[in-house]
Amino acid sequence: MIVGEKADTKFWSDEVLAKAQAPKEMFVVPGATHMEMYDKPQFVTPAVEKLNGFFAQHLA
């Protein structure tokens, strides 16, 4: 899960993560709201980097 620290919807991510099977991880982007995760490079870039690393590790 990737979620903005200030996202109003973060509680849903918390619920999904609790029910998910491994491998699982939550990456919280500091200072980001839900909407800022779509188009603000300072928030999107770390999220994409995290996804790349996670997929490389678990889908290789």
C-alpha positions as CSV (number, residue, x, y, z in Angstrom):
1,M,0.0,0.0,0.0
2,I,1.1,3.5,-0.8
3,V,-0.7,6.3,1.0
4,G,-0.2,10.0,1.7
5,E,0.4,10.9,5.3
6,K,-2.4,13.4,5.2
7,A,-4.8,11.4,3.1
8,D,-8.4,11.4,4.5
9,T,-8.7,7.9,3.0
10,K,-5.7,6.4,4.9
11,F,-7.9,4.4,7.2
12,W,-9.0,2.3,4.3
13,S,-5.4,1.5,3.5
14,D,-4.9,0.5,7.1
15,E,-7.9,-1.8,7.0
16,V,-6.8,-3.5,3.7
17,L,-3.2,-3.9,4.9
18,A,-4.4,-5.7,8.0
19,K,-6.3,-8.2,5.9
20,A,-3.7,-8.7,3.2
21,Q,-1.5,-11.7,3.0
22,A,2.3,-11.4,2.8
23,P,4.3,-10.0,1.2
24,K,2.8,-6.7,2.3
25,E,4.0,-3.3,3.2
26,M,2.7,0.2,3.7
27,F,4.7,3.1,2.4
28,V,3.5,6.4,3.8
29,V,4.5,9.5,1.7
30,P,5.3,12.3,4.2
31,G,3.2,15.4,3.8
32,A,1.0,14.1,0.9
33,T,-2.8,14.2,0.7
34,H,-4.7,11.6,-1.4
35,M,-5.1,14.0,-4.4
36,E,-1.5,15.1,-4.3
37,M,-0.4,11.5,-4.9
38,Y,-1.7,11.8,-8.5
39,D,0.3,14.7,-9.9
40,K,2.8,16.3,-7.6
41,P,6.3,15.1,-8.5
42,Q,7.6,15.4,-4.9
43,F,5.1,12.8,-3.9
44,V,4.7,10.7,-7.0
45,T,8.4,10.1,-7.5
46,P,9.1,8.4,-4.1
47,A,5.9,6.3,-4.6
48,V,7.0,5.1,-8.0
49,E,10.5,4.3,-6.7
50,K,9.0,2.3,-3.8
51,L,6.8,0.3,-6.2
52,N,9.8,-0.4,-8.5
53,G,11.8,-1.8,-5.6
54,F,8.9,-3.8,-4.2
55,F,8.1,-5.4,-7.5
56,A,11.7,-6.1,-8.3
57,Q,12.1,-7.9,-5.0
58,H,8.8,-9.9,-5.0
59,L,8.2,-10.5,-8.7
60,A,11.7,-11.4,-9.8
